[in-house]
Amino acid sequence: MADKQGQDSQRRRTPPNVNPNVPPLMPQNLPPHQSLRQTQQQMTQMQDYIRQAQARDYQL
């Protein structure tokens, strides 16, 4: 069955492929009490932890 535009009215358009669970990019989604400096410090701590883990794996 065709509608006024000549398209199949039974067929629905495909919704856009958007994942609603993806948070916006940093630093816009920081909580008000958390500064960018704190997150950089946390990132440095994480990098140090990763380096230690890699060094441990390398020694095995």
Phi and psi restraints in degrees (range 20) as a CNS / XPLOR table:
assign (resid 1 and name C) (resid 2 and name N)
       (resid 2 and name CA) (resid 2 and name C) 1.0 -103.3 20.0 2
assign (resid 2 and name N) (resid 2 and name CA)
       (resid 2 and name C) (resid 3 and name N) 1.0 142.6 20.0 2
assign (resid 2 and name C) (resid 3 and name N)
       (resid 3 and name CA) (resid 3 and name C) 1.0 -93.8 20.0 2
assign (resid 3 and name N) (resid 3 and name CA)
       (resid 3 and name C) (resid 4 and name N) 1.0 -165.6 20.0 2
assign (resid 3 and name C) (resid 4 and name N)
       (resid 4 and name CA) (resid 4 and name C) 1.0 -60.4 20.0 2
assign (resid 4 and name N) (resid 4 and name CA)
       (resid 4 and name C) (resid 5 and name N) 1.0 -36.7 20.0 2
assign (resid 4 and name C) (resid 5 and name N)
       (resid 5 and name CA) (resid 5 and name C) 1.0 -80.3 20.0 2
assign (resid 5 and name N) (resid 5 and name CA)
       (resid 5 and name C) (resid 6 and name N) 1.0 -0.9 20.0 2
assign (resid 5 and name C) (resid 6 and name N)
       (resid 6 and name CA) (resid 6 and name C) 1.0 82.5 20.0 2
assign (resid 6 and name N) (resid 6 and name CA)
       (resid 6 and name C) (resid 7 and name N) 1.0 13.8 20.0 2
assign (resid 6 and name C) (resid 7 and name N)
       (resid 7 and name CA) (resid 7 and name C) 1.0 -100.1 20.0 2
assign (resid 7 and name N) (resid 7 and name CA)
       (resid 7 and name C) (resid 8 and name N) 1.0 160.0 20.0 2
assign (resid 7 and name C) (resid 8 and name N)
       (resid 8 and name CA) (resid 8 and name C) 1.0 -72.7 20.0 2
assign (resid 8 and name N) (resid 8 and name CA)
       (resid 8 and name C) (resid 9 and name N) 1.0 113.5 20.0 2
assign (resid 8 and name C) (resid 9 and name N)
       (resid 9 and name CA) (resid 9 and name C) 1.0 -74.9 20.0 2
assign (resid 9 and name N) (resid 9 and name CA)
       (resid 9 and name C) (resid 10 and name N) 1.0 -16.0 20.0 2
assign (resid 9 and name C) (resid 10 and name N)
       (resid 10 and name CA) (resid 10 and name C) 1.0 -79.1 20.0 2
assign (resid 10 and name N) (resid 10 and name CA)
       (resid 10 and name C) (resid 11 and name N) 1.0 -18.7 20.0 2
assign (resid 10 and name C) (resid 11 and name N)
       (resid 11 and name CA) (resid 11 and name C) 1.0 -92.3 20.0 2
assign (resid 11 and name N) (resid 11 and name CA)
       (resid 11 and name C) (resid 12 and name N) 1.0 128.2 20.0 2
assign (resid 11 and name C) (resid 12 and name N)
       (resid 12 and name CA) (resid 12 and name C) 1.0 -90.1 20.0 2
assign (resid 12 and name N) (resid 12 and name CA)
       (resid 12 and name C) (resid 13 and name N) 1.0 149.6 20.0 2
assign (resid 12 and name C) (resid 13 and name N)
       (resid 13 and name CA) (resid 13 and name C) 1.0 -71.1 20.0 2
assign (resid 13 and name N) (resid 13 and name CA)
       (resid 13 and name C) (resid 14 and name N) 1.0 146.4 20.0 2
assign (resid 13 and name C) (resid 14 and name N)
       (resid 14 and name CA) (resid 14 and name C) 1.0 -74.6 20.0 2
assign (resid 14 and name N) (resid 14 and name CA)
       (resid 14 and name C) (resid 15 and name N) 1.0 129.4 20.0 2
assign (resid 14 and name C) (resid 15 and name N)
       (resid 15 and name CA) (resid 15 and name C) 1.0 -67.3 20.0 2
assign (resid 15 and name N) (resid 15 and name CA)
       (resid 15 and name C) (resid 16 and name N) 1.0 154.0 20.0 2
assign (resid 15 and name C) (resid 16 and name N)
       (resid 16 and name CA) (resid 16 and name C) 1.0 -63.2 20.0 2
assign (resid 16 and name N) (resid 16 and name CA)
       (resid 16 and name C) (resid 17 and name N) 1.0 146.8 20.0 2
assign (resid 16 and name C) (resid 17 and name N)
       (resid 17 and name CA) (resid 17 and name C) 1.0 -83.4 20.0 2
assign (resid 17 and name N) (resid 17 and name CA)
       (resid 17 and name C) (resid 18 and name N) 1.0 85.0 20.0 2
assign (resid 17 and name C) (resid 18 and name N)
       (resid 18 and name CA) (resid 18 and name C) 1.0 -125.2 20.0 2
assign (resid 18 and name N) (resid 18 and name CA)
       (resid 18 and name C) (resid 19 and name N) 1.0 128.6 20.0 2
assign (resid 18 and name C) (resid 19 and name N)
       (resid 19 and name CA) (resid 19 and name C) 1.0 -88.8 20.0 2
assign (resid 19 and name N) (resid 19 and name CA)
       (resid 19 and name C) (resid 20 and name N) 1.0 112.3 20.0 2
assign (resid 19 and name C) (resid 20 and name N)
       (resid 20 and name CA) (resid 20 and name C) 1.0 -71.8 20.0 2
assign (resid 20 and name N) (resid 20 and name CA)
       (resid 20 and name C) (resid 21 and name N) 1.0 -11.0 20.0 2
assign (resid 20 and name C) (resid 21 and name N)
       (resid 21 and name CA) (resid 21 and name C) 1.0 -89.0 20.0 2
assign (resid 21 and name N) (resid 21 and name CA)
       (resid 21 and name C) (resid 22 and name N) 1.0 -0.2 20.0 2
assign (resid 21 and name C) (resid 22 and name N)
       (resid 22 and name CA) (resid 22 and name C) 1.0 -83.3 20.0 2
assign (resid 22 and name N) (resid 22 and name CA)
       (resid 22 and name C) (resid 23 and name N) 1.0 119.4 20.0 2
assign (resid 22 and name C) (resid 23 and name N)
       (resid 23 and name CA) (resid 23 and name C) 1.0 -74.0 20.0 2
assign (resid 23 and name N) (resid 23 and name CA)
       (resid 23 and name C) (resid 24 and name N) 1.0 157.6 20.0 2
assign (resid 23 and name C) (resid 24 and name N)
       (resid 24 and name CA) (resid 24 and name C) 1.0 -64.0 20.0 2
assign (resid 24 and name N) (resid 24 and name CA)
       (resid 24 and name C) (resid 25 and name N) 1.0 160.8 20.0 2
assign (resid 24 and name C) (resid 25 and name N)
       (resid 25 and name CA) (resid 25 and name C) 1.0 -67.2 20.0 2
assign (resid 25 and name N) (resid 25 and name CA)
       (resid 25 and name C) (resid 26 and name N) 1.0 153.9 20.0 2
assign (resid 25 and name C) (resid 26 and name N)
       (resid 26 and name CA) (resid 26 and name C) 1.0 -65.4 20.0 2
assign (resid 26 and name N) (resid 26 and name CA)
       (resid 26 and name C) (resid 27 and name N) 1.0 157.1 20.0 2
assign (resid 26 and name C) (resid 27 and name N)
       (resid 27 and name CA) (resid 27 and name C) 1.0 -95.0 20.0 2
assign (resid 27 and name N) (resid 27 and name CA)
       (resid 27 and name C) (resid 28 and name N) 1.0 11.9 20.0 2
assign (resid 27 and name C) (resid 28 and name N)
       (resid 28 and name CA) (resid 28 and name C) 1.0 -64.4 20.0 2
assign (resid 28 and name N) (resid 28 and name CA)
       (resid 28 and name C) (resid 29 and name N) 1.0 -29.3 20.0 2
assign (resid 28 and name C) (resid 29 and name N)
       (resid 29 and name CA) (resid 29 and name C) 1.0 -94.8 20.0 2
assign (resid 29 and name N) (resid 29 and name CA)
       (resid 29 and name C) (resid 30 and name N) 1.0 17.9 20.0 2
assign (resid 29 and name C) (resid 30 and name N)
       (resid 30 and name CA) (resid 30 and name C) 1.0 -71.5 20.0 2
assign (resid 30 and name N) (resid 30 and name CA)
       (resid 30 and name C) (resid 31 and name N) 1.0 140.8 20.0 2
assign (resid 30 and name C) (resid 31 and name N)
       (resid 31 and name CA) (resid 31 and name C) 1.0 -63.2 20.0 2
assign (resid 31 and name N) (resid 31 and name CA)
       (resid 31 and name C) (resid 32 and name N) 1.0 154.2 20.0 2
assign (resid 31 and name C) (resid 32 and name N)
       (resid 32 and name CA) (resid 32 and name C) 1.0 -60.5 20.0 2
assign (resid 32 and name N) (resid 32 and name CA)
       (resid 32 and name C) (resid 33 and name N) 1.0 -29.5 20.0 2
assign (resid 32 and name C) (resid 33 and name N)
       (resid 33 and name CA) (resid 33 and name C) 1.0 -85.2 20.0 2
assign (resid 33 and name N) (resid 33 and name CA)
       (resid 33 and name C) (resid 34 and name N) 1.0 -4.1 20.0 2
assign (resid 33 and name C) (resid 34 and name N)
       (resid 34 and name CA) (resid 34 and name C) 1.0 -111.5 20.0 2
assign (resid 34 and name N) (resid 34 and name CA)
       (resid 34 and name C) (resid 35 and name N) 1.0 120.6 20.0 2
assign (resid 34 and name C) (resid 35 and name N)
       (resid 35 and name CA) (resid 35 and name C) 1.0 -88.8 20.0 2
assign (resid 35 and name N) (resid 35 and name CA)
       (resid 35 and name C) (resid 36 and name N) 1.0 164.6 20.0 2
assign (resid 35 and name C) (resid 36 and name N)
       (resid 36 and name CA) (resid 36 and name C) 1.0 -64.4 20.0 2
assign (resid 36 and name N) (resid 36 and name CA)
       (resid 36 and name C) (resid 37 and name N) 1.0 -33.1 20.0 2
assign (resid 36 and name C) (resid 37 and name N)
       (resid 37 and name CA) (resid 37 and name C) 1.0 -61.8 20.0 2
assign (resid 37 and name N) (resid 37 and name CA)
       (resid 37 and name C) (resid 38 and name N) 1.0 -40.6 20.0 2
assign (resid 37 and name C) (resid 38 and name N)
       (resid 38 and name CA) (resid 38 and name C) 1.0 -62.9 20.0 2
assign (resid 38 and name N) (resid 38 and name CA)
       (resid 38 and name C) (resid 39 and name N) 1.0 -41.2 20.0 2
assign (resid 38 and name C) (resid 39 and name N)
       (resid 39 and name CA) (resid 39 and name C) 1.0 -69.1 20.0 2
assign (resid 39 and name N) (resid 39 and name CA)
       (resid 39 and name C) (resid 40 and name N) 1.0 -33.9 20.0 2
assign (resid 39 and name C) (resid 40 and name N)
       (resid 40 and name CA) (resid 40 and name C) 1.0 -66.1 20.0 2
assign (resid 40 and name N) (resid 40 and name CA)
       (resid 40 and name C) (resid 41 and name N) 1.0 -37.7 20.0 2
assign (resid 40 and name C) (resid 41 and name N)
       (resid 41 and name CA) (resid 41 and name C) 1.0 -64.9 20.0 2
assign (resid 41 and name N) (resid 41 and name CA)
       (resid 41 and name C) (resid 42 and name N) 1.0 -42.1 20.0 2
assign (resid 41 and name C) (resid 42 and name N)
       (resid 42 and name CA) (resid 42 and name C) 1.0 -63.9 20.0 2
assign (resid 42 and name N) (resid 42 and name CA)
       (resid 42 and name C) (resid 43 and name N) 1.0 -37.5 20.0 2
assign (resid 42 and name C) (resid 43 and name N)
       (resid 43 and name CA) (resid 43 and name C) 1.0 -64.7 20.0 2
assign (resid 43 and name N) (resid 43 and name CA)
       (resid 43 and name C) (resid 44 and name N) 1.0 -41.4 20.0 2
assign (resid 43 and name C) (resid 44 and name N)
       (resid 44 and name CA) (resid 44 and name C) 1.0 -63.1 20.0 2
assign (resid 44 and name N) (resid 44 and name CA)
       (resid 44 and name C) (resid 45 and name N) 1.0 -42.3 20.0 2
assign (resid 44 and name C) (resid 45 and name N)
       (resid 45 and name CA) (resid 45 and name C) 1.0 -62.0 20.0 2
assign (resid 45 and name N) (resid 45 and name CA)
       (resid 45 and name C) (resid 46 and name N) 1.0 -40.1 20.0 2
assign (resid 45 and name C) (resid 46 and name N)
       (resid 46 and name CA) (resid 46 and name C) 1.0 -65.6 20.0 2
assign (resid 46 and name N) (resid 46 and name CA)
       (resid 46 and name C) (resid 47 and name N) 1.0 -41.8 20.0 2
assign (resid 46 and name C) (resid 47 and name N)
       (resid 47 and name CA) (resid 47 and name C) 1.0 -63.8 20.0 2
assign (resid 47 and name N) (resid 47 and name CA)
       (resid 47 and name C) (resid 48 and name N) 1.0 -40.6 20.0 2
assign (resid 47 and name C) (resid 48 and name N)
       (resid 48 and name CA) (resid 48 and name C) 1.0 -61.6 20.0 2
assign (resid 48 and name N) (resid 48 and name CA)
       (resid 48 and name C) (resid 49 and name N) 1.0 -42.8 20.0 2
assign (resid 48 and name C) (resid 49 and name N)
       (resid 49 and name CA) (resid 49 and name C) 1.0 -61.8 20.0 2
assign (resid 49 and name N) (resid 49 and name CA)
       (resid 49 and name C) (resid 50 and name N) 1.0 -42.2 20.0 2
assign (resid 49 and name C) (resid 50 and name N)
       (resid 50 and name CA) (resid 50 and name C) 1.0 -65.2 20.0 2
assign (resid 50 and name N) (resid 50 and name CA)
       (resid 50 and name C) (resid 51 and name N) 1.0 -42.4 20.0 2
assign (resid 50 and name C) (resid 51 and name N)
       (resid 51 and name CA) (resid 51 and name C) 1.0 -61.7 20.0 2
assign (resid 51 and name N) (resid 51 and name CA)
       (resid 51 and name C) (resid 52 and name N) 1.0 -41.2 20.0 2
assign (resid 51 and name C) (resid 52 and name N)
       (resid 52 and name CA) (resid 52 and name C) 1.0 -63.6 20.0 2
assign (resid 52 and name N) (resid 52 and name CA)
       (resid 52 and name C) (resid 53 and name N) 1.0 -42.1 20.0 2
assign (resid 52 and name C) (resid 53 and name N)
       (resid 53 and name CA) (resid 53 and name C) 1.0 -64.9 20.0 2
assign (resid 53 and name N) (resid 53 and name CA)
       (resid 53 and name C) (resid 54 and name N) 1.0 -40.3 20.0 2
assign (resid 53 and name C) (resid 54 and name N)
       (resid 54 and name CA) (resid 54 and name C) 1.0 -66.5 20.0 2
assign (resid 54 and name N) (resid 54 and name CA)
       (resid 54 and name C) (resid 55 and name N) 1.0 -39.0 20.0 2
assign (resid 54 and name C) (resid 55 and name N)
       (resid 55 and name CA) (resid 55 and name C) 1.0 -65.0 20.0 2
assign (resid 55 and name N) (resid 55 and name CA)
       (resid 55 and name C) (resid 56 and name N) 1.0 -39.9 20.0 2
assign (resid 55 and name C) (resid 56 and name N)
       (resid 56 and name CA) (resid 56 and name C) 1.0 -63.0 20.0 2
assign (resid 56 and name N) (resid 56 and name CA)
       (resid 56 and name C) (resid 57 and name N) 1.0 -44.8 20.0 2
assign (resid 56 and name C) (resid 57 and name N)
       (resid 57 and name CA) (resid 57 and name C) 1.0 -64.8 20.0 2
assign (resid 57 and name N) (resid 57 and name CA)
       (resid 57 and name C) (resid 58 and name N) 1.0 -35.7 20.0 2
assign (resid 57 and name C) (resid 58 and name N)
       (resid 58 and name CA) (resid 58 and name C) 1.0 -67.8 20.0 2
assign (resid 58 and name N) (resid 58 and name CA)
       (resid 58 and name C) (resid 59 and name N) 1.0 -33.5 20.0 2
assign (resid 58 and name C) (resid 59 and name N)
       (resid 59 and name CA) (resid 59 and name C) 1.0 -74.2 20.0 2
assign (resid 59 and name N) (resid 59 and name CA)
       (resid 59 and name C) (resid 60 and name N) 1.0 -21.6 20.0 2
